[in-house]
Amino acid sequence: MPSFPKPKIPDAVVPPPLRKPGKPGSGGTPKGQAPADLKETPERKSAGDKMLEVGKEAPIDALGWVDQRLAASGFLTGMLFRKVPKGTNWFYTLGSATLFAFIVQATTGVFLAMFYTPSATQAYSSIAHINNEVPLGQLVHGMHKWGSSVMVILIFLHMGRTFFFGAYKYPRELNWVIGVVLLILTMTMAFTGYLLPFDQRSFWASIVGININGTGPVVGPYLSDFLRAGPELGATTLSRFYAIHMLLVPGAIIALIGAHMYLVVKLGTTAPPWVKAERPKVAAPVSQLDAGANGNGRVNGNRVNGAPVDGEGNGGSAL
Amino acid sequence: MKPQDKQKYLEEYEFLKKKGKPFFPYAVMKDSVMALIVVAVIIAMSVILGAEQGPKADPTSTTYVPRPEWYFFFLFELLRVIKPPELVPIATIGIPTICMVLLLLLPFYDRGPERRPERRPIATTAGIITIIAMAYLTYLGATGGAPTEVEMQVSKKYEAGKEVVAGAGCLACHKLGENGNNGPGPELTHIASRIPRAAIIRSVEIGPGIMPSFRELPPQKIEQLADFLSSLD
């Protein structure tokens, strides 16, 4: 390994902090010529004023410090101010609503976990404790219980919107696949969470559910043995379901939600399929997505942006 | 989708996007309103419907009817539609797995450029039929009762066994005379003509297929139950 001399980083390479330019008259170092009536400014500067100035700049400096190291401001402003296509309507809120339902589940789940005991002997009484003694315990427990129904409904509505709008087609195929995996993981959460209250209903339903898995060809018996974690449904089953419900699946869901949303931002949300673009006469700019693959340079799209031209017999064309 | 279709879509999309509004604040506003509605609905459901506990899980008491959460009803009800024992794996694993694979691979076999639902008759029809089928199965599951009474007239010596059958939740999955759900389990009305008494006891204790095991029932109750069922021919 050749050793490199330690280079001194020139000041010009260091990105400038996100510092607000000082307002004339408010101190700082005014650039250019100061107006005549500001001549006295340096004299007014006391130690207190300086402290105040530093205090005022501190949040901006801190942001600048963080941004120099994360270089995230470009991405964040790009994400926040990216345009959503024309025609975007309330159907397009179903995905974020599902995410929000998941956040409610995660939050209420954390609070339930503070009081829940995943043991066959204590699970039932710890739920009774949550319901009857913990302040707002029944509310949080109820939100977690009914939140799962709301989340499942929202997932199906979101999936229906994606299906009927043809939003799973090119170039968003992979995001559909991720979404279906998220649906399966959510159903796994519902199945494993159902046993945790350990009442009669959840106990017997889980036995049937595990037996159903057991009827599968080849892997079925192994799957049901794995889920049951013993000859009978009992303490080991409960802790296994608890671990799957608390650690394994939530981790996978969070990771896949991240991938799902990354692709949403990267590829953009679809427009409703019946919203038609008025076709420009000049060749439209090639999307960045495909620019490389097609070998076409980017054309400046501003020309067509201001004055759209009427469609030219594209009625039957694919949207 | 041909390369020129892809190209056309991307151009069209780029154009629609140019004419759109920025995500913040327009889409963020709608998303936030929706998020508030979601939380309000969840809190309202929690307050109104609560989170009551059932009786504590008890392997020795089988009086409880196994019911899944409502959004699994459509899977559960498939078992009632498909009853022959040799076809059970098709209902439990086969059909759901095939449906999931079909769903997962949807973008890879539906590759046409058309996106408007009214111009994709096959996809739209399939989607609507799927929704109706799932809604119907969910409805069946929701209305399927959990009877705990056997209205059959039996002689006195089988009365005790009849009570065990009624109390142990057999009717959740088995039809018996006028009572019980017809499936997922086989009908019990003439069970003795099909299997002998020993096999009935073995089934109760082992729980073949998806049936839970009832071996925790007291031996005397199992005897009474077997007496009753083996009288039904």
HADDOCK unambig.tbl for C-alpha pairs under 7 A between the chains (distance, minus, plus):
assign (segid A and resid 80 and name CA) (segid B and resid 23 and name CA) 5.78 0.50 0.50
assign (segid A and resid 80 and name CA) (segid B and resid 24 and name CA) 5.30 0.50 0.50
assign (segid A and resid 81 and name CA) (segid B and resid 22 and name CA) 5.01 0.50 0.50
assign (segid A and resid 81 and name CA) (segid B and resid 23 and name CA) 5.45 0.50 0.50
assign (segid A and resid 81 and name CA) (segid B and resid 24 and name CA) 5.52 0.50 0.50
assign (segid A and resid 82 and name CA) (segid B and resid 22 and name CA) 5.42 0.50 0.50
assign (segid A and resid 82 and name CA) (segid B and resid 23 and name CA) 5.70 0.50 0.50
assign (segid A and resid 83 and name CA) (segid B and resid 17 and name CA) 5.92 0.50 0.50
assign (segid A and resid 83 and name CA) (segid B and resid 18 and name CA) 6.92 0.50 0.50
assign (segid A and resid 83 and name CA) (segid B and resid 20 and name CA) 5.66 0.50 0.50
assign (segid A and resid 83 and name CA) (segid B and resid 21 and name CA) 5.20 0.50 0.50
assign (segid A and resid 83 and name CA) (segid B and resid 22 and name CA) 4.03 0.50 0.50
assign (segid A and resid 83 and name CA) (segid B and resid 23 and name CA) 5.48 0.50 0.50
assign (segid A and resid 84 and name CA) (segid B and resid 17 and name CA) 5.75 0.50 0.50
assign (segid A and resid 84 and name CA) (segid B and resid 20 and name CA) 5.33 0.50 0.50
assign (segid A and resid 84 and name CA) (segid B and resid 21 and name CA) 5.68 0.50 0.50
assign (segid A and resid 84 and name CA) (segid B and resid 22 and name CA) 5.91 0.50 0.50
assign (segid A and resid 84 and name CA) (segid B and resid 23 and name CA) 5.67 0.50 0.50
assign (segid A and resid 85 and name CA) (segid B and resid 16 and name CA) 5.05 0.50 0.50
assign (segid A and resid 85 and name CA) (segid B and resid 17 and name CA) 3.85 0.50 0.50
assign (segid A and resid 85 and name CA) (segid B and resid 19 and name CA) 6.61 0.50 0.50
assign (segid A and resid 85 and name CA) (segid B and resid 20 and name CA) 4.30 0.50 0.50
assign (segid A and resid 85 and name CA) (segid B and resid 21 and name CA) 6.89 0.50 0.50
assign (segid A and resid 86 and name CA) (segid B and resid 16 and name CA) 5.41 0.50 0.50
assign (segid A and resid 86 and name CA) (segid B and resid 17 and name CA) 6.22 0.50 0.50
assign (segid A and resid 86 and name CA) (segid B and resid 19 and name CA) 5.76 0.50 0.50
assign (segid A and resid 86 and name CA) (segid B and resid 20 and name CA) 4.13 0.50 0.50
assign (segid A and resid 93 and name CA) (segid B and resid 30 and name CA) 6.72 0.50 0.50
assign (segid A and resid 93 and name CA) (segid B and resid 31 and name CA) 5.25 0.50 0.50
assign (segid A and resid 93 and name CA) (segid B and resid 34 and name CA) 6.66 0.50 0.50
assign (segid A and resid 96 and name CA) (segid B and resid 31 and name CA) 6.33 0.50 0.50
assign (segid A and resid 97 and name CA) (segid B and resid 31 and name CA) 6.94 0.50 0.50
assign (segid A and resid 97 and name CA) (segid B and resid 34 and name CA) 6.14 0.50 0.50
assign (segid A and resid 97 and name CA) (segid B and resid 35 and name CA) 5.46 0.50 0.50
assign (segid A and resid 97 and name CA) (segid B and resid 38 and name CA) 6.78 0.50 0.50
assign (segid A and resid 100 and name CA) (segid B and resid 35 and name CA) 6.07 0.50 0.50
assign (segid A and resid 101 and name CA) (segid B and resid 38 and name CA) 6.82 0.50 0.50
assign (segid A and resid 124 and name CA) (segid B and resid 56 and name CA) 6.41 0.50 0.50
assign (segid A and resid 138 and name CA) (segid B and resid 50 and name CA) 6.98 0.50 0.50
assign (segid A and resid 138 and name CA) (segid B and resid 51 and name CA) 6.39 0.50 0.50
assign (segid A and resid 139 and name CA) (segid B and resid 46 and name CA) 5.85 0.50 0.50
assign (segid A and resid 139 and name CA) (segid B and resid 47 and name CA) 6.43 0.50 0.50
assign (segid A and resid 141 and name CA) (segid B and resid 51 and name CA) 6.33 0.50 0.50
assign (segid A and resid 142 and name CA) (segid B and resid 46 and name CA) 4.35 0.50 0.50
assign (segid A and resid 142 and name CA) (segid B and resid 50 and name CA) 5.32 0.50 0.50
assign (segid A and resid 142 and name CA) (segid B and resid 51 and name CA) 4.69 0.50 0.50
assign (segid A and resid 143 and name CA) (segid B and resid 42 and name CA) 5.66 0.50 0.50
assign (segid A and resid 143 and name CA) (segid B and resid 43 and name CA) 5.90 0.50 0.50
assign (segid A and resid 143 and name CA) (segid B and resid 46 and name CA) 5.06 0.50 0.50
assign (segid A and resid 145 and name CA) (segid B and resid 51 and name CA) 7.00 0.50 0.50
assign (segid A and resid 146 and name CA) (segid B and resid 42 and name CA) 6.30 0.50 0.50
assign (segid A and resid 146 and name CA) (segid B and resid 45 and name CA) 6.47 0.50 0.50
assign (segid A and resid 146 and name CA) (segid B and resid 46 and name CA) 6.42 0.50 0.50
assign (segid A and resid 147 and name CA) (segid B and resid 42 and name CA) 5.58 0.50 0.50
assign (segid A and resid 164 and name CA) (segid B and resid 117 and name CA) 5.52 0.50 0.50
assign (segid A and resid 164 and name CA) (segid B and resid 124 and name CA) 6.60 0.50 0.50
assign (segid A and resid 165 and name CA) (segid B and resid 115 and name CA) 6.06 0.50 0.50
assign (segid A and resid 165 and name CA) (segid B and resid 116 and name CA) 6.27 0.50 0.50
assign (segid A and resid 165 and name CA) (segid B and resid 117 and name CA) 6.32 0.50 0.50
assign (segid A and resid 166 and name CA) (segid B and resid 115 and name CA) 4.59 0.50 0.50
assign (segid A and resid 166 and name CA) (segid B and resid 116 and name CA) 6.86 0.50 0.50
assign (segid A and resid 168 and name CA) (segid B and resid 107 and name CA) 5.99 0.50 0.50
assign (segid A and resid 169 and name CA) (segid B and resid 107 and name CA) 5.73 0.50 0.50
assign (segid A and resid 169 and name CA) (segid B and resid 111 and name CA) 6.75 0.50 0.50
assign (segid A and resid 173 and name CA) (segid B and resid 107 and name CA) 5.39 0.50 0.50
assign (segid A and resid 177 and name CA) (segid B and resid 104 and name CA) 5.42 0.50 0.50
assign (segid A and resid 180 and name CA) (segid B and resid 104 and name CA) 5.85 0.50 0.50
assign (segid A and resid 198 and name CA) (segid B and resid 56 and name CA) 6.57 0.50 0.50
assign (segid A and resid 198 and name CA) (segid B and resid 57 and name CA) 5.44 0.50 0.50
assign (segid A and resid 199 and name CA) (segid B and resid 53 and name CA) 6.76 0.50 0.50
assign (segid A and resid 199 and name CA) (segid B and resid 54 and name CA) 5.44 0.50 0.50
assign (segid A and resid 199 and name CA) (segid B and resid 55 and name CA) 5.49 0.50 0.50
assign (segid A and resid 199 and name CA) (segid B and resid 56 and name CA) 4.24 0.50 0.50
assign (segid A and resid 199 and name CA) (segid B and resid 57 and name CA) 4.16 0.50 0.50
assign (segid A and resid 200 and name CA) (segid B and resid 54 and name CA) 6.35 0.50 0.50
assign (segid A and resid 200 and name CA) (segid B and resid 55 and name CA) 5.64 0.50 0.50
assign (segid A and resid 200 and name CA) (segid B and resid 56 and name CA) 5.53 0.50 0.50
assign (segid A and resid 200 and name CA) (segid B and resid 57 and name CA) 4.08 0.50 0.50
assign (segid A and resid 200 and name CA) (segid B and resid 58 and name CA) 6.39 0.50 0.50
assign (segid A and resid 200 and name CA) (segid B and resid 64 and name CA) 6.19 0.50 0.50
assign (segid A and resid 201 and name CA) (segid B and resid 54 and name CA) 6.76 0.50 0.50
assign (segid A and resid 201 and name CA) (segid B and resid 64 and name CA) 6.58 0.50 0.50
assign (segid A and resid 201 and name CA) (segid B and resid 65 and name CA) 6.98 0.50 0.50
assign (segid A and resid 201 and name CA) (segid B and resid 66 and name CA) 5.94 0.50 0.50
assign (segid A and resid 201 and name CA) (segid B and resid 67 and name CA) 6.62 0.50 0.50
assign (segid A and resid 203 and name CA) (segid B and resid 57 and name CA) 5.74 0.50 0.50
assign (segid A and resid 204 and name CA) (segid B and resid 66 and name CA) 4.82 0.50 0.50
assign (segid A and resid 205 and name CA) (segid B and resid 66 and name CA) 4.37 0.50 0.50
assign (segid A and resid 205 and name CA) (segid B and resid 67 and name CA) 5.33 0.50 0.50
assign (segid A and resid 205 and name CA) (segid B and resid 68 and name CA) 5.46 0.50 0.50
assign (segid A and resid 207 and name CA) (segid B and resid 212 and name CA) 6.27 0.50 0.50
assign (segid A and resid 208 and name CA) (segid B and resid 210 and name CA) 5.79 0.50 0.50
assign (segid A and resid 208 and name CA) (segid B and resid 211 and name CA) 6.55 0.50 0.50
assign (segid A and resid 208 and name CA) (segid B and resid 212 and name CA) 6.18 0.50 0.50
assign (segid A and resid 211 and name CA) (segid B and resid 209 and name CA) 6.61 0.50 0.50
assign (segid A and resid 211 and name CA) (segid B and resid 210 and name CA) 4.47 0.50 0.50
assign (segid A and resid 212 and name CA) (segid B and resid 92 and name CA) 5.88 0.50 0.50
assign (segid A and resid 212 and name CA) (segid B and resid 210 and name CA) 5.22 0.50 0.50
assign (segid A and resid 215 and name CA) (segid B and resid 89 and name CA) 5.40 0.50 0.50
assign (segid A and resid 215 and name CA) (segid B and resid 92 and name CA) 6.98 0.50 0.50
assign (segid A and resid 215 and name CA) (segid B and resid 209 and name CA) 6.36 0.50 0.50
assign (segid A and resid 216 and name CA) (segid B and resid 89 and name CA) 5.73 0.50 0.50
assign (segid A and resid 216 and name CA) (segid B and resid 93 and name CA) 5.41 0.50 0.50
assign (segid A and resid 273 and name CA) (segid B and resid 115 and name CA) 5.60 0.50 0.50
assign (segid A and resid 273 and name CA) (segid B and resid 116 and name CA) 5.10 0.50 0.50
assign (segid A and resid 274 and name CA) (segid B and resid 116 and name CA) 6.25 0.50 0.50
assign (segid A and resid 277 and name CA) (segid B and resid 12 and name CA) 6.14 0.50 0.50
assign (segid A and resid 277 and name CA) (segid B and resid 15 and name CA) 6.53 0.50 0.50
assign (segid A and resid 277 and name CA) (segid B and resid 16 and name CA) 5.80 0.50 0.50
assign (segid A and resid 284 and name CA) (segid B and resid 11 and name CA) 6.02 0.50 0.50
assign (segid A and resid 285 and name CA) (segid B and resid 11 and name CA) 6.59 0.50 0.50
assign (segid A and resid 286 and name CA) (segid B and resid 11 and name CA) 5.96 0.50 0.50
assign (segid A and resid 287 and name CA) (segid B and resid 10 and name CA) 5.98 0.50 0.50
assign (segid A and resid 287 and name CA) (segid B and resid 11 and name CA) 6.32 0.50 0.50
assign (segid A and resid 287 and name CA) (segid B and resid 14 and name CA) 6.22 0.50 0.50
assign (segid A and resid 318 and name CA) (segid B and resid 113 and name CA) 5.49 0.50 0.50
assign (segid A and resid 318 and name CA) (segid B and resid 114 and name CA) 4.96 0.50 0.50
assign (segid A and resid 319 and name CA) (segid B and resid 9 and name CA) 6.00 0.50 0.50
assign (segid A and resid 319 and name CA) (segid B and resid 114 and name CA) 6.20 0.50 0.50
assign (segid A and resid 319 and name CA) (segid B and resid 115 and name CA) 6.09 0.50 0.50
